[in-house]
Amino acid sequence: MSTYQHYLWSEIHEWLRHVRREQPEFHRELLTRACLLCDGHAGGIALDPTQYISWISRGLDLEEVLAWDGQGYGILTPDTPRSCHCLRGNNSQPLPVMSLPYRQGDHHTLTLVLVRNAGSGPFTREDELNANRLIQETMSAMDKNTLLEELAESNAALRQRQEEQDALIRELKQARDQLMQSEKMASIGQLAAGVAHEINNPIGYVRSNLSSLREYTESLLALNDAFAEALGDRFQSPELQSLCNTHDLEFIREDLPSLLEESRDGIERVEKIIRSLRDFSRTDTGEMESLDIHQCLNKALAVARNEIKYKATVETDFAELPSITGVDSQLGQVFLNLLVNAAQAIEEQGLITISTEQRNADNIEVRIADTGKGIEPGNLGRLFEPFFTTKPVGKGTGLGLSLSYGIVQSHQGDLTVSSTPGEGTTFSVVLPIRQTLNEGVE
């Protein structure tokens, strides 16, 4: 093999790495390389030569080849590679011609025809072998490249299906974990309702007894005054005064009513917390009802107060709002989650502001703002994703805001957040005033 042919075959192999059957210039490029390889001055490729001939030309007309076929040379449909000499027009000197068939199975796919100028040497056996090798390697490369392309497409489709399956598995896992979380919350709610019920009975006794004790205290103090008046100067005797001083009677008379009043206030606060727990953890029917959003907020605030009171002061700015339709316990869960998050975002003493307003004729807005550490901008977009949390390991499930977002969406509302690191965070809950009554919320 000459240096020229070695270089030419290297170029052909590089071309074959990228060759595709559907490339518009494929057959013309094949013909050009065949001419270079076999030193052909002109040529052509006949596609499907036994049926409807499609001719790709490089300086050789199909009519001329058909004329040679008519003279019995069998150029277009040879059974095997053929070399011969054919006359061109009135030229008395014949042209060296070589035709080479290519078959796929029993089908005659194409015929390569090469021509040299008059006076040139004939095509040799080596030319036939080179041309045949070129066609065979080209067709094999096309099949290989087509197969690789189909394989790549199949792999891409397989990867896409795998990604879709992985996404579905993640969604199923999230749904399972959310269901487990919901069941845990339901169990905790039932437990809280039961505890609230059990506490409510003794609290009732204490409240009733405090009321009786107040009456008895008033009676005893009235009797003491009556005895003092009846005794007159004898009440001032050293013995009685010493006894009064020993038991600090004057301090008891002043302090006892305030003690009873503080106890009554404490019992009322406990009863308020119990009512909030019972309302908050009551069995959720999922049905819409008319509700006062401020009462819903106050109940959530009562439940969260223990989480808040040591870290923040709560300020409220409630506008006059109409009743809305919604599921009271679900919206209470949303507000509780936002209040607890606000408290946990405050590292030392801070401020939590709860404000409401009627945005327009159709919607109300609840804003819960804190002066905590804020949220990094890179985390804002993922805040409502299931299992995403910025809290330390073991401090949060990453489901609170995700569940809250789902609840607000199911109420045809919107939950958004804005935050400045180092300054604080504001959550906004926009809810429609009117929805279909008795509509189940999933």
Order of alpha helices (4+ residues) and beta strands (2+ residues): alpha-alpha-beta-beta-alpha-beta-beta-beta-alpha-alpha-alpha-beta-alpha-beta-beta-alpha-beta-beta-alpha-alpha-beta-beta
